[in-house]
Amino acid sequence: MSSYQIAGKVVADNPRALENFRFVTVNGKLIIDNPLDHMKLVRLARTYASVVRKSLNLIWGECTHKEVTKILYNILPNYVYLETAFKNAKAIAENIRFYEESFGKNKVLADIRRFWIASRGNKWDKGNRNIKLIPKIVTLKF
């Protein structure tokens, strides 16, 4: 794809058009030619999903963010990925609690099967620390 799309609308064919936006969310399929890099990415995605599952169990056990980070840092030794996984797990837990309270269900289970990666960014890092999107190049930190 030669042009950038945001929320279904084509912005421009020029990479400088993205300078007008402060925040951009990119959802898509990443195709990797190198088999070694592909396996690294799959391993990272599998570990990330595992950390989300374990964070969910620790959230139900009333652990704090700091405790969860200390426990799971050995599994995923990247703080930005770890913090994002914790926030994903917390959002899943809040949705489960809402569903239980709203519909009177006794116990709702979260079945996380898919592998995925999420990483937050902030303005001090000038974006995301782990994923950099440069036109025609994608750099991931494994």
Residue frames as a rotation matrix with the C-alpha (Angstrom) as fourth column:
MET 1
0.592 0.806 0.000 0.00
0.806 -0.592 0.000 0.00
0.000 0.000 -1.000 0.00
SER 2
-0.340 -0.789 0.511 1.60
0.792 -0.533 -0.297 3.27
0.507 0.305 0.807 -1.06
SER 3
-0.210 0.320 0.924 -0.71
-0.272 -0.927 0.259 5.61
0.939 -0.197 0.281 0.82
TYR 4
-0.990 -0.115 -0.087 -1.47
0.063 0.198 -0.978 5.93
0.130 -0.973 -0.189 4.51
GLN 5
-0.134 0.991 -0.006 -4.93
0.116 0.022 0.993 5.13
0.984 0.133 -0.118 5.81
ILE 6
-0.999 -0.041 0.017 -6.36
-0.010 -0.155 -0.988 6.41
0.043 -0.987 0.154 9.05
ALA 7
-0.477 0.872 0.106 -9.86
-0.094 0.070 -0.993 5.33
-0.874 -0.484 0.049 10.09
GLY 8
0.087 0.549 0.831 -10.65
0.702 0.558 -0.442 4.13
-0.706 0.623 -0.337 6.60
LYS 9
0.960 0.231 -0.160 -9.74
0.072 -0.753 -0.654 7.38
-0.271 0.616 -0.739 4.85
VAL 10
0.285 -0.891 0.354 -6.69
0.939 0.184 -0.292 7.82
0.195 0.416 0.888 2.70
VAL 11
0.529 -0.156 -0.834 -4.63
0.396 -0.824 0.405 10.71
-0.750 -0.545 -0.375 4.06
ALA 12
0.674 -0.371 -0.638 -1.93
-0.689 -0.627 -0.363 11.15
-0.265 0.685 -0.679 1.43
ASP 13
0.875 -0.467 -0.128 0.79
0.321 0.757 -0.570 9.48
0.363 0.457 0.812 -0.54
ASN 14
0.127 -0.847 0.516 3.33
-0.224 -0.531 -0.817 11.71
0.966 -0.012 -0.257 1.14
PRO 15
-0.033 -0.188 -0.982 4.93
0.806 0.576 -0.138 10.52
0.592 -0.795 0.133 4.42
ARG 16
-0.928 -0.357 0.107 5.10
0.242 -0.796 -0.555 14.15
0.283 -0.489 0.825 5.61
ALA 17
-0.186 0.942 0.278 1.29
-0.307 -0.325 0.895 14.19
0.933 0.081 0.350 5.81
LEU 18
0.310 0.285 -0.907 1.53
0.646 0.637 0.420 12.23
0.697 -0.716 0.013 9.05
GLU 19
-0.766 -0.632 -0.119 3.22
0.533 -0.521 -0.667 15.20
0.359 -0.574 0.736 10.71
ASN 20
-0.489 0.667 0.562 -0.25
-0.479 -0.744 0.466 16.75
0.729 -0.041 0.683 11.02
PHE 21
0.590 0.723 -0.358 -1.37
-0.140 0.529 0.837 13.97
0.795 -0.444 0.413 13.36
ARG 22
-0.009 -0.575 0.818 -0.28
-0.965 -0.210 -0.159 13.62
0.263 -0.791 -0.553 16.96
PHE 23
-0.378 -0.040 0.925 -1.55
-0.533 0.826 -0.182 10.08
-0.757 -0.562 -0.334 17.59
VAL 24
0.010 0.332 -0.943 -1.98
-0.936 0.336 0.108 7.28
0.353 0.881 0.314 15.11
THR 25
0.040 0.049 0.998 -3.09
-0.520 0.854 -0.021 3.69
-0.853 -0.518 0.060 15.81
VAL 26
-0.250 -0.209 -0.945 -1.95
-0.944 0.271 0.190 1.15
0.217 0.939 -0.265 13.28
ASN 27
0.152 0.317 0.936 -3.69
-0.406 0.884 -0.233 -2.21
-0.901 -0.344 0.263 13.01
GLY 28
0.529 0.033 -0.848 -2.51
-0.846 0.106 -0.523 -4.52
0.073 0.994 0.084 10.30
LYS 29
0.935 -0.236 0.263 -0.74
0.218 0.971 0.097 -7.62
-0.279 -0.033 0.960 9.22
LEU 30
0.368 -0.896 -0.247 3.04
-0.814 -0.439 0.381 -7.57
-0.450 0.061 -0.891 9.24
ILE 31
0.996 -0.089 -0.010 4.69
0.068 0.824 -0.563 -9.76
0.059 0.560 0.826 6.61
ILE 32
0.404 -0.908 0.106 8.28
-0.684 -0.224 0.694 -10.71
-0.607 -0.353 -0.712 7.41
ASP 33
0.674 -0.208 -0.709 10.58
-0.598 0.410 -0.689 -12.24
0.433 0.888 0.152 4.80
ASN 34
-0.398 -0.916 -0.054 13.34
-0.643 0.320 -0.696 -13.42
0.655 -0.242 -0.716 7.13
PRO 35
0.297 0.572 -0.765 12.37
0.112 0.774 0.623 -16.70
0.948 -0.270 0.166 8.91
LEU 36
-0.475 -0.542 -0.693 14.55
0.755 0.153 -0.638 -15.93
0.452 -0.826 0.337 11.94
ASP 37
-0.959 0.176 0.222 12.90
-0.242 -0.918 -0.314 -12.54
0.148 -0.355 0.923 12.49
HIS 38
-0.092 0.974 -0.208 9.50
-0.536 0.127 0.834 -14.17
0.839 0.189 0.511 11.99
MET 39
0.127 0.103 -0.986 10.22
0.552 0.819 0.157 -16.71
0.824 -0.565 0.047 14.74
LYS 40
-0.854 -0.443 -0.273 11.44
0.483 -0.477 -0.734 -13.94
0.195 -0.759 0.621 17.07
LEU 41
-0.712 0.649 0.269 8.22
-0.598 -0.761 0.253 -12.05
0.369 0.019 0.929 16.48
VAL 42
0.181 0.780 -0.599 6.09
-0.199 0.626 0.754 -15.17
0.963 -0.018 0.269 17.09
ARG 43
-0.258 -0.361 -0.896 7.99
0.769 0.484 -0.417 -15.87
0.585 -0.797 0.153 20.30
LEU 44
-0.993 -0.094 0.071 7.45
0.043 -0.851 -0.523 -12.29
0.110 -0.516 0.850 21.47
ALA 45
-0.355 0.933 0.057 3.73
-0.703 -0.307 0.641 -12.44
0.616 0.187 0.765 20.64
ARG 46
0.183 0.380 -0.907 3.35
0.236 0.878 0.415 -15.77
0.954 -0.290 0.071 22.45
THR 47
-0.600 -0.490 -0.632 5.17
0.734 -0.024 -0.679 -14.44
0.318 -0.871 0.374 25.51
TYR 48
-0.905 0.298 0.302 3.07
-0.333 -0.940 -0.072 -11.26
0.263 -0.166 0.950 25.47
ALA 49
0.033 0.972 -0.231 -0.20
-0.506 0.215 0.835 -13.25
0.862 0.090 0.499 25.41
SER 50
0.029 -0.106 -0.994 1.10
0.624 0.779 -0.065 -15.45
0.781 -0.618 0.089 28.22
VAL 51
-0.896 -0.397 -0.198 1.93
0.410 -0.568 -0.713 -12.39
0.171 -0.720 0.672 30.33
VAL 52
-0.544 0.786 0.294 -1.59
-0.650 -0.617 0.443 -11.01
0.530 0.050 0.847 29.73
ARG 53
0.274 0.649 -0.709 -3.07
-0.019 0.741 0.671 -14.31
0.961 -0.171 0.216 30.96
LYS 54
-0.212 -0.441 -0.872 -0.86
0.843 0.369 -0.391 -14.40
0.494 -0.818 0.294 34.05
SER 55
-0.962 -0.090 0.256 -1.50
-0.012 -0.929 -0.371 -10.70
0.271 -0.360 0.893 34.75
LEU 56
-0.147 0.987 0.062 -5.21
-0.521 -0.131 0.843 -11.40
0.841 0.092 0.534 34.63
ASN 57
0.324 0.215 -0.921 -4.84
0.511 0.780 0.362 -14.09
0.796 -0.588 0.143 37.28
LEU 58
-0.602 -0.617 -0.507 -2.75
0.768 -0.276 -0.577 -11.76
0.216 -0.737 0.640 39.45
ILE 59
-0.772 0.413 0.482 -5.29
-0.346 -0.911 0.226 -8.95
0.533 0.007 0.846 39.05
TRP 60
0.298 0.904 -0.307 -8.03
-0.175 0.368 0.913 -11.28
0.938 -0.218 0.268 40.32
GLY 61
0.207 -0.315 -0.926 -5.73
0.849 0.529 0.010 -12.00
0.486 -0.788 0.377 43.27
GLU 62
0.953 0.298 -0.050 -5.71
0.290 -0.854 0.432 -8.26
0.086 -0.427 -0.900 44.10
CYS 63
0.040 -0.990 -0.132 -2.03
0.913 -0.017 0.407 -7.70
-0.406 -0.137 0.904 43.26
THR 64
0.550 0.078 -0.832 -0.85
-0.032 -0.993 -0.115 -4.18
-0.835 0.090 -0.543 42.55
HIS 65
0.968 -0.200 -0.153 0.83
-0.185 -0.151 -0.971 -2.99
0.171 0.968 -0.183 39.37
LYS 66
0.198 -0.957 0.213 4.24
-0.963 -0.231 -0.141 -2.95
0.184 -0.177 -0.967 41.05
GLU 67
-0.034 -0.159 0.987 3.86
-0.557 0.823 0.113 -6.52
-0.830 -0.546 -0.116 42.35
VAL 68
0.814 0.395 0.427 2.72
0.127 0.595 -0.794 -7.84
-0.567 0.700 0.434 38.97
THR 69
0.788 -0.574 -0.224 5.66
-0.512 -0.408 -0.756 -6.14
0.342 0.710 -0.615 37.28
LYS 70
-0.071 -0.848 0.525 8.15
-0.979 0.159 0.125 -7.72
-0.190 -0.505 -0.842 39.68
ILE 71
0.150 0.204 0.967 6.63
-0.259 0.952 -0.161 -11.18
-0.954 -0.226 0.196 39.28
LEU 72
0.780 0.345 0.522 6.37
0.350 0.450 -0.821 -11.17
-0.519 0.823 0.230 35.48
TYR 73
0.613 -0.601 -0.513 9.60
-0.721 -0.690 -0.053 -9.32
-0.322 0.402 -0.857 34.59
ASN 74
-0.343 -0.758 0.555 11.43
-0.413 0.652 0.635 -12.67
-0.843 -0.011 -0.537 34.35
ILE 75
0.106 0.472 0.875 9.02
0.614 0.661 -0.430 -13.81
-0.782 0.584 -0.220 31.63
LEU 76
0.556 0.129 0.821 8.98
0.763 -0.470 -0.443 -10.59
0.329 0.873 -0.359 29.58
PRO 77
0.039 -0.646 -0.762 12.01
0.868 -0.355 0.346 -8.46
-0.494 -0.675 0.547 30.43
ASN 78
-0.746 -0.157 0.647 10.87
0.483 -0.796 0.365 -5.33
0.458 0.585 0.670 28.61
TYR 79
-0.764 0.415 -0.495 9.08
0.382 -0.328 -0.864 -2.87
-0.520 -0.849 0.092 30.88
VAL 80
-0.658 0.540 -0.524 7.09
-0.690 -0.711 0.134 -1.12
-0.301 0.450 0.841 28.13
TYR 81
-0.484 0.479 -0.733 5.67
-0.334 0.673 0.660 -4.40
0.809 0.564 -0.165 26.78
LEU 82
-0.720 0.152 -0.678 5.06
0.601 0.625 -0.498 -5.58
0.348 -0.766 -0.541 30.36
GLU 83
-0.806 0.423 -0.415 3.21
0.009 -0.691 -0.722 -2.44
-0.592 -0.586 0.553 31.36
THR 84
-0.527 0.622 -0.579 1.07
-0.843 -0.294 0.451 -2.55
0.110 0.726 0.679 28.23
ALA 85
-0.553 0.297 -0.778 0.25
0.055 0.945 0.321 -6.22
0.831 0.135 -0.539 28.87
PHE 86
-0.812 0.251 -0.527 -0.81
0.562 0.088 -0.823 -5.34
-0.160 -0.964 -0.212 32.41
LYS 87
-0.684 0.576 -0.447 -3.06
-0.482 -0.817 -0.316 -2.54
-0.547 -0.001 0.837 31.10
ASN 88
-0.489 0.508 -0.709 -4.62
-0.632 0.354 0.689 -4.93
0.601 0.785 0.148 28.57
ALA 89
-0.641 0.211 -0.738 -5.26
0.469 0.869 -0.159 -7.49
0.608 -0.448 -0.655 31.32
LYS 90
-0.843 0.324 -0.429 -6.75
0.256 -0.459 -0.851 -4.82
-0.472 -0.827 0.304 33.56
ALA 91
-0.583 0.648 -0.490 -9.12
-0.803 -0.549 0.231 -3.72
-0.119 0.528 0.841 30.77
ILE 92
-0.464 0.393 -0.794 -10.18
-0.207 0.823 0.528 -7.35
0.861 0.410 -0.301 30.22
ALA 93
-0.763 0.132 -0.632 -10.77
0.616 0.444 -0.651 -7.78
0.195 -0.886 -0.421 33.98
GLU 94
-0.798 0.487 -0.355 -12.88
-0.220 -0.785 -0.579 -4.61
-0.561 -0.384 0.733 34.15
ASN 95
-0.458 0.640 -0.617 -14.98
-0.818 -0.032 0.574 -5.78
0.348 0.767 0.538 31.21
ILE 96
-0.546 0.236 -0.804 -15.51
0.240 0.963 0.120 -9.17
0.803 -0.128 -0.582 32.85
ARG 97
-0.851 0.222 -0.476 -16.57
0.456 -0.137 -0.880 -7.49
-0.261 -0.965 0.016 36.11
PHE 98
-0.667 0.626 -0.404 -18.99
-0.659 -0.749 -0.070 -5.25
-0.346 0.220 0.912 34.22
TYR 99
-0.427 0.496 -0.756 -20.45
-0.534 0.536 0.654 -8.24
0.729 0.683 0.036 32.38
GLU 100
-0.690 0.136 -0.711 -20.87
0.526 0.769 -0.364 -10.18
0.497 -0.625 -0.602 35.63
GLU 101
-0.817 0.365 -0.446 -22.58
0.214 -0.526 -0.823 -7.26
-0.535 -0.768 0.352 37.38
SER 102
-0.633 0.569 -0.525 -24.79
-0.749 -0.623 0.226 -6.26
-0.199 0.536 0.821 34.44
PHE 103
-0.125 0.581 -0.804 -26.06
-0.703 0.520 0.485 -9.67
0.700 0.626 0.343 33.45
GLY 104
0.445 0.368 0.816 -25.96
-0.890 0.287 0.355 -11.44
-0.104 -0.884 0.455 36.82
LYS 105
0.578 -0.327 -0.747 -23.48
-0.142 0.862 -0.486 -14.10
0.803 0.387 0.452 35.76
ASN 106
0.980 -0.196 -0.032 -21.65
0.082 0.256 0.963 -15.88
-0.181 -0.947 0.267 38.56
LYS 107
0.124 -0.992 -0.038 -18.27
-0.042 -0.043 0.998 -16.40
-0.991 -0.123 -0.047 36.96
VAL 108
0.984 0.099 -0.149 -17.15
-0.140 -0.088 -0.986 -15.38
-0.111 0.991 -0.073 33.50
LEU 109
0.334 -0.908 0.254 -13.86
0.471 0.394 0.789 -16.77
-0.816 -0.144 0.559 32.20
ALA 110
0.540 -0.294 -0.789 -11.46
-0.708 -0.665 -0.238 -15.03
-0.454 0.687 -0.567 29.86
ASP 111
0.553 -0.347 0.757 -10.19
0.481 0.875 0.050 -17.35
-0.680 0.337 0.651 27.14
ILE 112
0.513 -0.488 -0.706 -7.16
-0.672 -0.741 0.023 -15.71
-0.534 0.462 -0.708 25.54
ARG 113
0.626 -0.218 0.749 -6.03
0.418 0.904 -0.086 -17.77
-0.658 0.367 0.657 22.57
ARG 114
0.851 -0.247 0.463 -4.62
0.383 -0.311 -0.870 -15.34
0.359 0.918 -0.170 20.02
PHE 115
-0.029 -0.919 -0.393 -1.07
0.923 -0.176 0.343 -14.10
-0.384 -0.353 0.853 20.03
TRP 116
0.699 0.198 0.687 -0.63
0.506 -0.816 -0.279 -10.36
0.506 0.542 -0.671 19.70
ILE 117
-0.408 -0.824 -0.392 1.71
0.912 -0.348 -0.217 -7.53
0.042 -0.446 0.894 20.60
ALA 118
0.726 0.501 0.471 0.86
0.456 -0.863 0.217 -4.10
0.515 0.057 -0.855 21.93
SER 119
-0.265 -0.838 -0.478 3.24
0.964 -0.231 -0.129 -1.42
-0.003 -0.495 0.869 23.04
ARG 120
0.768 0.588 -0.254 2.46
0.606 -0.795 -0.009 2.04
-0.208 -0.147 -0.967 24.29
GLY 121
-0.235 -0.813 0.534 4.30
0.812 -0.466 -0.352 5.20
0.535 0.351 0.769 23.43
ASN 122
0.507 0.402 -0.763 4.56
0.745 -0.650 0.152 8.62
-0.435 -0.645 -0.629 24.98
LYS 123
0.957 -0.045 0.287 5.58
0.143 -0.785 -0.602 12.10
0.252 0.618 -0.745 23.98
TRP 124
0.609 -0.787 0.103 8.86
-0.586 -0.358 0.727 12.02
-0.535 -0.503 -0.679 25.92
ASP 125
-0.135 -0.633 0.762 10.07
0.196 0.737 0.647 9.07
-0.971 0.237 0.024 23.85
LYS 126
-0.414 0.101 -0.904 8.72
-0.775 -0.560 0.293 10.73
-0.477 0.822 0.310 20.70
GLY 127
0.150 0.577 -0.803 6.43
-0.835 0.509 0.210 7.80
0.530 0.638 0.558 20.07
ASN 128
0.960 0.268 0.086 6.81
-0.278 0.858 0.431 4.15
0.042 -0.438 0.898 20.80
ARG 129
0.193 -0.945 0.263 10.07
-0.838 -0.020 0.545 2.74
-0.510 -0.325 -0.796 22.16
ASN 130
-0.211 -0.268 0.940 9.62
-0.086 0.963 0.255 -0.74
-0.974 -0.027 -0.226 20.74
ILE 131
0.104 0.340 0.935 7.96
0.893 0.381 -0.238 -0.21
-0.437 0.860 -0.264 17.37
LYS 132
-0.318 -0.235 -0.918 9.07
-0.162 -0.941 0.297 2.42
-0.934 0.243 0.261 14.88
LEU 133
0.405 0.515 0.756 7.18
0.727 0.320 -0.607 2.92
-0.554 0.795 -0.245 11.63
ILE 134
-0.342 -0.535 -0.772 9.27
-0.287 -0.723 0.628 4.55
-0.895 0.437 0.094 8.93
PRO 135
0.570 0.618 -0.541 7.91
-0.705 0.031 -0.708 4.60
-0.421 0.785 0.454 5.36
LYS 136
0.581 -0.199 -0.789 8.74
-0.531 0.642 -0.553 1.24
0.617 0.740 0.268 3.73
ILE 137
-0.504 -0.752 -0.426 10.61
-0.045 0.515 -0.856 0.10
0.863 -0.412 -0.293 6.92
VAL 138
0.715 0.632 0.298 9.24
-0.385 0.000 0.923 -1.31
0.583 -0.775 0.243 10.19
THR 139
-0.452 -0.888 -0.087 11.61
-0.293 0.240 -0.925 -1.71
0.842 -0.393 -0.369 13.13
LEU 140
0.745 0.667 -0.037 10.58
-0.233 0.311 0.921 -3.93
0.626 -0.677 0.387 16.04
LYS 141
-0.309 -0.795 0.521 12.47
-0.869 0.014 -0.494 -4.44
0.386 -0.606 -0.696 19.28
PHE 142
0.287 0.398 -0.871 12.39
-0.153 0.917 0.368 -8.15
0.946 0.028 0.324 20.14
